[in-house]
Amino acid sequence: MKIDILTLFPNMFDGFLNESIIKRARDKNQVEINVYNIRDYSTNKHKKVDDYGFGGGRGMVLMPQPIFDAVESLKTDDSYVILMTPQGEKYNQKMAYTLKDKKHIIIICGHYEGFDERIRSLADIEISIGDYVLTGGEIPSMVITDSIVRLLDGVITKESYELESFNDELLDYPVYTKPVDFRGMKVPEVLLSGHHKNINEWRHNEQIKRTQARRPDLLEKR
């Protein structure tokens, strides 16, 4: 898989790309991730990428030319273009599973007050990571990238993500490690029993209980 990210602040991705699971996946050539500075595609002699919006209003608006040129220079027949915006479809785990099967993803990070409406025509999908507004699309693009990469074959074990939260519309079950008794809080006896059938039943019941208490909306979907 190849992921190309278009941003005004490429340095924001330095730590993200060079630590932990993302770094290992890149080192093993399980994914190629490139970050491009939108300013490099501006035809303005001062590399200007934004201007005031027609009709007045607050803030600066990203102009279409640099973003159109950037996307068109990277796009192939296999490309899938994502526009990060608070107005987009709310992201979830099902979308992550869908996106992991794409061969090439281009992510456009918005910034400032917004972007010229015509930029929307470039996108195959508009995505929001939640009902709140951030200063730009950089952090959301990292969220999308991280959630996709960890699902790619060989990046982490299949077992690690198959029973995670949101699979089968359930939250994850509680997990414990040593010591067995920490400040009076004890590991449930069933987990110490070695009886795998009972352990699996307990975990499933705990998933249902936890989902009911914290995210009953997921059970309604289920």
C-alpha positions as CSV (number, residue, x, y, z in Angstrom):
1,M,0.0,0.0,0.0
2,K,1.0,3.6,-0.7
3,I,-0.2,6.6,1.2
4,D,0.5,10.2,0.1
5,I,-0.3,13.0,2.5
6,L,-0.7,16.6,1.3
7,T,-0.1,19.2,4.0
8,L,1.1,22.7,4.7
9,F,3.1,21.4,7.7
10,P,5.1,18.3,6.8
11,N,7.4,18.5,9.8
12,M,4.4,17.6,12.0
13,F,4.8,14.0,10.6
14,D,8.4,13.5,11.6
15,G,7.7,11.7,14.9
16,F,4.7,9.9,13.7
17,L,6.5,8.3,10.7
18,N,9.7,7.4,12.7
19,E,8.4,5.7,15.8
20,S,6.7,2.5,16.8
21,I,4.6,0.3,14.5
22,I,4.5,2.8,11.6
23,K,8.3,3.0,11.5
24,R,8.6,-0.8,11.5
25,A,6.0,-1.2,8.8
26,R,7.8,1.3,6.6
27,D,11.2,-0.3,7.3
28,K,9.8,-3.7,6.2
29,N,8.3,-2.1,3.1
30,Q,4.8,-3.1,4.2
31,V,3.6,0.4,3.5
32,E,5.0,3.4,1.7
33,I,4.1,6.8,3.2
34,N,5.1,10.1,1.6
35,V,4.4,13.6,2.9
36,Y,4.2,16.4,0.4
37,N,4.2,20.2,1.1
38,I,1.3,21.8,-0.7
39,R,3.3,25.0,-1.0
40,D,5.7,23.2,-3.4
41,Y,2.9,23.1,-5.9
42,S,2.0,26.7,-5.8
43,T,2.6,28.7,-9.0
44,N,2.7,31.9,-7.0
45,K,6.2,33.4,-6.8
46,H,5.8,33.7,-3.0
47,K,4.4,30.1,-2.7
48,K,1.1,31.6,-1.5
49,V,-1.6,28.9,-1.0
50,D,-4.4,30.8,0.6
51,D,-6.4,34.0,0.2
52,Y,-9.5,35.8,1.6
53,G,-12.8,34.3,0.7
54,F,-15.2,36.0,-1.7
55,G,-18.1,37.7,0.0
56,G,-16.1,38.5,3.1
57,G,-15.9,36.5,6.3
58,R,-13.2,35.6,8.8
59,G,-10.0,33.7,8.1
60,M,-8.1,32.6,5.1
61,V,-9.2,30.0,2.5
62,L,-7.0,27.4,0.7
63,M,-6.9,28.1,-3.0
64,P,-7.6,25.3,-5.5
65,Q,-4.6,25.6,-7.8
66,P,-1.9,24.1,-5.5
67,I,-4.1,21.3,-4.3
68,F,-5.4,20.4,-7.8
69,D,-1.9,20.3,-9.2
70,A,-0.6,18.2,-6.2
71,V,-3.3,15.6,-6.5
72,E,-3.1,15.4,-10.3
73,S,0.7,14.9,-10.1
74,L,0.3,11.9,-7.7
75,K,-3.0,10.4,-8.9
76,T,-3.1,7.1,-10.8
77,D,-5.9,4.7,-11.8
78,D,-5.6,3.0,-8.4
79,S,-5.7,6.2,-6.3
80,Y,-8.4,6.9,-3.7
81,V,-8.6,10.5,-2.5
82,I,-9.6,11.5,1.0
83,L,-10.4,15.0,2.1
84,M,-10.1,15.6,5.8
85,T,-12.9,18.0,7.0
86,P,-15.2,18.3,10.0
87,Q,-18.0,18.2,7.5
88,G,-17.1,14.7,6.3
89,E,-18.4,11.2,7.1
90,K,-17.6,10.2,10.7
91,Y,-14.7,7.7,10.7
92,N,-15.0,4.3,12.2
93,Q,-13.4,0.8,12.3
94,K,-15.4,-0.5,9.3
95,M,-14.0,2.3,7.2
96,A,-10.5,1.4,8.3
97,Y,-11.1,-2.1,7.1
98,T,-12.4,-0.8,3.7
99,L,-9.5,1.6,3.3
100,K,-6.8,-1.0,4.0
101,D,-7.6,-2.8,0.7
102,K,-6.9,0.4,-1.4
103,K,-3.7,0.3,-3.3
104,H,-3.0,4.0,-3.2
105,I,-4.5,6.6,-0.9
106,I,-4.1,10.4,-1.2
107,I,-5.0,12.4,1.9
108,I,-5.6,16.1,1.7
109,C,-5.2,18.0,5.0
110,G,-7.3,21.1,5.2
111,H,-6.2,24.2,7.2
112,Y,-7.0,27.8,8.1
113,E,-10.7,28.7,7.8
114,G,-11.3,26.1,5.2
115,F,-10.7,25.3,1.5
116,D,-12.2,26.5,-1.8
117,E,-15.4,24.5,-2.4
118,R,-14.1,23.3,-5.8
119,I,-11.4,21.2,-4.0
120,R,-14.2,18.9,-2.9
121,S,-14.5,17.7,-6.5
122,L,-11.1,15.9,-6.1
123,A,-12.2,13.7,-3.3
124,D,-13.6,10.2,-3.4
125,I,-14.7,10.6,0.2
126,E,-14.7,13.3,2.9
127,I,-13.9,12.1,6.4
128,S,-14.1,13.6,9.9
129,I,-12.7,11.9,12.9
130,G,-15.3,13.4,15.2
131,D,-17.7,16.2,16.0
132,Y,-15.1,18.8,16.9
133,V,-12.8,21.2,15.0
134,L,-9.0,21.0,15.0
135,T,-6.5,23.6,13.6
136,G,-5.9,21.4,10.6
137,G,-6.2,18.0,9.0
138,E,-2.7,16.8,9.9
139,I,-3.6,15.0,13.2
140,P,-6.8,13.5,11.6
141,S,-4.7,12.2,8.7
142,M,-2.3,10.5,11.2
143,V,-5.3,8.9,12.8
144,I,-6.5,7.5,9.5
145,T,-3.0,6.4,8.5
146,D,-2.4,4.6,11.8
147,S,-5.7,2.8,11.8
148,I,-5.1,1.5,8.3
149,V,-1.5,0.5,8.5
150,R,-2.0,-1.6,11.6
151,L,-4.5,-3.7,9.7
152,L,-2.2,-4.5,6.8
153,D,-1.0,-8.1,6.5
154,G,2.0,-8.8,8.8
155,V,2.2,-5.4,10.5
156,I,0.7,-6.8,13.7
157,T,-0.7,-10.3,14.4
158,K,-4.2,-10.9,13.1
159,E,-5.3,-12.0,16.6
160,S,-4.3,-8.6,18.0
161,Y,-7.0,-6.7,16.1
162,E,-9.7,-9.3,15.4
163,L,-11.0,-9.1,19.0
164,E,-10.5,-5.4,19.5
165,S,-13.1,-2.8,20.3
166,F,-15.7,-2.1,17.5
167,N,-15.3,-5.5,15.9
168,D,-18.8,-7.0,15.9
169,E,-20.0,-3.7,17.4
170,L,-18.6,-4.6,20.8
171,L,-16.0,-2.9,23.0
172,D,-13.0,-4.9,24.0
173,Y,-13.0,-7.0,27.2
174,P,-10.9,-6.1,30.3
175,V,-7.3,-7.4,30.4
176,Y,-5.0,-7.9,33.4
177,T,-1.3,-8.7,34.0
178,K,0.9,-9.2,37.1
179,P,0.5,-8.9,40.0
180,V,-2.6,-10.9,40.7
181,D,-3.4,-8.6,43.6
182,F,-2.6,-4.9,43.3
183,R,-3.7,-2.7,46.2
184,G,-6.7,-5.0,46.9
185,M,-7.8,-5.1,43.2
186,K,-7.6,-8.7,42.1
187,V,-7.5,-10.4,38.8
188,P,-10.8,-12.4,38.2
189,E,-10.4,-16.0,39.1
190,V,-11.6,-17.2,35.7
191,L,-8.5,-15.8,34.0
192,L,-6.3,-17.8,36.3
193,S,-8.1,-21.0,35.8
194,G,-6.5,-22.1,32.5
195,H,-10.0,-23.1,31.3
196,H,-10.1,-21.5,27.9
197,K,-13.8,-22.1,27.2
198,N,-14.8,-20.4,30.4
199,I,-12.3,-17.6,29.8
200,N,-13.8,-17.0,26.3
201,E,-17.3,-16.9,27.7
202,W,-16.3,-14.5,30.4
203,R,-14.6,-12.2,27.9
204,H,-17.6,-12.2,25.6
205,N,-20.0,-11.4,28.5
206,E,-17.7,-8.7,29.7
207,Q,-17.7,-7.2,26.2
208,I,-21.5,-7.1,26.2
209,K,-21.6,-5.6,29.7
210,R,-19.0,-2.9,28.9
211,T,-20.7,-2.0,25.6
212,Q,-24.1,-1.8,27.3
213,A,-22.7,0.5,30.0
214,R,-20.5,2.7,27.8
215,R,-21.8,2.5,24.2
216,P,-25.3,1.2,24.1
217,D,-25.6,2.7,20.6
218,L,-23.3,0.0,19.3
219,L,-25.6,-2.8,20.6
220,E,-28.5,-1.2,18.9
221,K,-26.6,-1.4,15.6
222,R,-25.6,-5.0,16.4
